[in-house]
């Protein structure tokens, strides 16, 4: 599975953080959530953290589950 890309984040003057994906706003964090997000982004890979926090990451099993006979996929 390819690594996530296209995420950007911007810290506002009021302490909130706006996360965008390819130019579209994906999430806004305020208060303690913005502090935790910024701490995790600076300590790890920012693209992976932003994808996980915004819910834009795939778990990897969606593709294989779609083809399972029990799910109606015989492709």
SULCORDA-V674614 format. One record per residue. N is the residue number from 1. RES is the residue in one small letter. OMEGA is omega in degrees with one decimal (NA if undefined). D_LAST is the distance of its C-alpha to the last C-alpha in whole Angstrom. Layout:
# SULCORDA-V674614
n = {N:N}
res = {RES:RES}
omega = {OMEGA:OMEGA}
d_last = {D_LAST:D_LAST}
This chain:
# SULCORDA-V674614
n = {1:2:3:4:5:6:7:8:9:10:11:12:13:14:15:16:17:18:19:20:21:22:23:24:25:26:27:28:29:30:31:32:33:34:35:36:37:38:39:40:41:42:43:44:45:46:47:48:49:50:51:52:53:54:55:56:57:58:59:60:61:62:63:64:65:66:67:68:69:70:71:72:73:74:75}
res = {x:x:x:x:x:x:x:x:x:x:x:x:x:x:x:x:x:x:x:x:x:x:x:x:x:x:x:x:x:x:x:x:x:x:x:x:x:x:x:x:x:x:x:x:x:x:x:x:x:x:x:x:x:x:x:x:x:x:x:x:x:x:x:x:x:x:x:x:x:x:x:x:x:x:x}
omega = {-179.2:178.3:177.1:177.2:177.7:179.3:174.5:175.7:-177.2:177.3:-178.9:-179.4:179.8:178.7:179.4:179.3:177.4:179.2:178.3:178.7:-176.1:175.0:179.5:-178.3:-179.1:-178.8:173.2:179.3:179.9:174.0:-175.5:177.7:178.4:178.3:178.8:178.4:-178.8:178.5:-179.1:179.7:-179.0:-178.6:-173.4:177.7:-175.3:-179.6:179.0:179.9:-179.7:178.8:-179.0:-177.6:-179.6:-179.6:-177.0:-179.2:176.4:-178.5:176.7:-177.1:-178.4:-176.8:-178.2:-179.8:-180.0:-176.9:-178.7:-178.5:179.2:-179.9:175.8:-178.9:178.8:-173.1:NA}
d_last = {20:23:26:27:29:31:33:37:39:43:45:48:51:51:49:46:43:40:37:35:32:32:35:34:35:33:35:39:41:44:47:46:42:43:45:43:40:43:44:40:39:42:42:38:36:36:33:31:33:33:29:30:33:31:28:26:24:21:21:18:16:14:11:11:11:9:6:9:9:12:11:9:6:4:0}
